[in-house]
């Protein structure tokens, strides 16, 4: 019952197509850790990769999956020094600098929009 957004179809499709793989490890307890999180269920973090020409940076690609307008916070536990929007060739966008805030980096999406964010890490 309800819409595909209410049913969580996007998340369930990722769970089906990219299942979690368990890897044997030592019995030592490890704290839970996540490199990234996104505050909106309408926004999917699709890719995290090292930047092509900047070894001190990573590129994060996200998209809006519900066909809606959404604001989302991208949070990371990585030591980010600078964040900026970039194009698919990883060139920084004019006026693309994003302020780093306590909650992370604020991103605004229109329906089905793809955003690429270049995160420069502290060395």
N, C-alpha and C positions, 0 to 999 in steps of 0.2 A: 504494500500500500504506500502511496505517496510518490514523490518524484525520485528520479535517479540520484539527485543530490541527497535527499533524505535517506535513501537506502545505502549510501556510501559505495556506489558502484565503482567509482574511480579507484578508491583504496582497495576494494576487493579484487578488482582486475589486476592491479599491481601485485597483490599478494599471490594471486594465481600464477601470473606470468613470471614473477621474480621471487620465488619462494626463499625463505630464510634457510640457510644451510648451517647446520650445526657442525662445529669442528671440535674434536677432542682437545681438552686443555687440562692443565693441572687442577687439582682440587682446591687451590687457593681461591678465596673469595675476592672478587673484583667489584669495585663500585660501578654502578650504572653510569654510562657516559654516552653522550651524543654530540657529534661535531656540529650539527645544524638542526634547527627546528623552525617551523613556519606557523604563525598564529592563526591562519585562516584555513579551514578545510577546503575552500574553493581553490586554493593555490597549491600547485604540486611542484616540489623541488625535484626536477628531472635529472640534472647533471651537476656533478662537482668534478672539476678537472684542473690540473695545473695549467697555468697560462702558457701559451706557446712560446712567447718571447721574453717572459719575465719569470725566472725561477722562484722569485720571492712572492709570487701572486697565484691565486686560484680564481677560476671563473665558476660562477654558480648560475645555472639557467633554471628559470622557473616559468610556469605558465598558469593562467587562470583557466580552470577546467569546467566550471559550471555555467558559463555563458552569462556571467553577471559582472557587475562592477565590484571590486573588492580592494580593501586596504589590508595589508598584511605586514607583520614584523618578521624579518629574517633575523634569527638569533644564532650566534655561533660561539663556541668555546675557544675558537682559535684566536691568537693575538693579532687582531686586525688593526692596522695603522691607518688605512685609508680605504674608502669604498666609493665606487663610481659605476654608473651605468656604462655599458659598452655595447658595440654592435656585434654581429656574429663573427666578425674578423678580429674581435677583441680590441678594437680601437676605442678609446674613451670617447663618450658622447660629449658634444659641446654642452656646457652647463649640466653635466651629468654627475657631478660630485654629490655624494649622499652623506648627510651628517650622521655621525656615529652617536647614538643615544643610548641611554641606560637599557632600554628594551631591545636594542639592536638597530637595524636599518629599516626604515619605513619605506614600503613600496606600494604603489598604486597601480591597479590593473583595470583595464577595460575588458569586455568579454573576449576570451580566448587569446589574450595578449601574451606574448613571450617576452620576458626580460632577461638580459644577461647582466650580471653584476661582477665586476672585477674587484677582488678583495686583495689589497696589498698587505702582506703580513710583516710584523716587526721581526727584524733579524736578531 
